[in-house]
Amino acid sequence: MLGGLIGSYRRLGVAGGVPLELEISELTARACSVRVHWELRRDDGSAIYDFAAIYTLAQVAGAWRGFAIVHDELPKLQAALGR
């Protein structure tokens, strides 16, 4: 799954993602959700598309770890690929 996403990013010329918005909500002392509005960009800085993702994080053994991801990227990725 991740390999397919990376391959699609290569085909689109994605050089990186820029967080446009970031919102952190504390759920408990050791858990939070993080909402990020991302914009994927090419080397020249031009935008490819943007999407939102929500990450659920929890502290385990003193380190923050991701446990769930929800996003609206797939339809935008498919449109960018012309599918």
C-alpha positions in Angstrom: 0.0 0.0 0.0 2.7 2.5 1.0 4.8 1.5 -2.0 1.9 2.2 -4.3 1.5 5.7 -2.8 5.2 6.5 -3.1 5.1 5.3 -6.8 2.2 7.6 -7.5 4.0 10.5 -5.8 7.0 9.9 -8.1 4.8 9.8 -11.2 3.3 13.2 -10.1 6.7 14.7 -9.3 5.9 15.3 -5.6 8.9 16.8 -3.9 7.3 17.3 -0.5 4.3 18.3 1.5 3.7 21.6 3.2 1.3 21.8 6.2 -1.1 24.6 5.5 -3.0 24.2 8.8 -2.3 22.2 12.0 -4.8 21.6 14.8 -4.0 19.4 17.9 -6.7 18.2 20.2 -5.8 16.6 23.5 -7.9 13.5 24.1 -6.3 12.4 27.3 -3.0 13.1 29.0 -1.3 10.5 26.7 -3.4 10.6 23.6 -4.2 13.3 21.0 -5.6 13.8 17.5 -3.7 15.9 15.0 -5.5 17.4 12.0 -3.2 18.6 9.2 -4.2 20.3 5.9 -1.4 19.3 3.5 -0.4 20.7 0.2 1.8 18.5 -2.0 4.3 20.4 -4.1 6.8 19.8 -6.9 10.4 20.9 -6.9 9.5 24.2 -8.4 7.1 24.9 -5.6 3.9 24.5 -7.6 1.0 22.8 -5.9 -0.2 19.4 -7.1 -3.2 19.0 -4.7 -4.1 19.5 -1.1 -5.8 17.1 1.3 -6.7 16.8 5.0 -5.5 14.0 7.3 -6.3 13.3 11.0 -3.7 11.3 12.9 -4.5 9.6 16.3 -1.4 9.5 18.5 -0.7 8.0 21.9 2.3 8.0 24.2 3.7 4.5 24.6 6.9 4.0 26.7 7.5 7.7 26.6 7.4 8.1 22.8 4.5 9.3 20.6 3.2 6.7 18.2 0.6 6.8 15.5 -2.3 4.5 15.7 -4.8 5.6 13.1 -5.0 7.8 10.1 -8.1 9.2 8.4 -7.8 11.3 5.2 -9.5 12.5 2.1 -6.5 12.1 -0.2 -7.5 9.1 -2.4 -10.0 10.9 -4.7 -7.6 13.8 -5.1 -4.7 11.5 -5.9 -6.8 9.6 -8.5 -7.9 12.9 -10.1 -4.2 14.0 -10.3 -3.3 10.7 -11.9 -6.1 11.1 -14.4 -8.1 8.1 -13.2 
